[in-house]
Amino acid sequence: MKQSAILENTVYNKEYDAEFQQVFLLANRGKWEDAENLAIELHNRESAKPGLMDPSVERVYRWVSKQSQICLLYTSPSPRDRG
């Protein structure tokens, strides 16, 4: 099964509920850098465990990374604004 298919069928894991809530709270407040740092920390911690990565952690990590990039794209000044 492809990784994208696995992520689409991700089952929520309550083990990470507190961390996920914090990530979403930061994201909702527009604190994307903090949300991304927390997601990276959680992803790194999960990666260090033996066995397969928990798909819910992978999904939150990818979502925050993507949203953070989009936010940066729309908030960064364009080259014509810098001149």
C-alpha positions, 0 to 999 in steps of 0.5 A: 500500500502506498504511503499516501493511501496509508495517511488517508486512512489514518486512525486517530491515536489518543496517545498523542491527544495533548500534543495534537491539541497544543499543535492545533491551538498554536496553529489556530493562533497563527503561531505556525513556527511554534506549531511546526517546532512542536510537530517536529519534536513529536515526529522526532520522538516517534521516529526514535521508537522501534517499529513503524512510525505512528501514522497520526503523528506523520499526518499531523507533522506533514499538515503543519509543515505544509500549512506553515509553508503556505503561511510563509508564502502569503506573509513574506513580502514579494520582491517588488515590495522590497524595492 
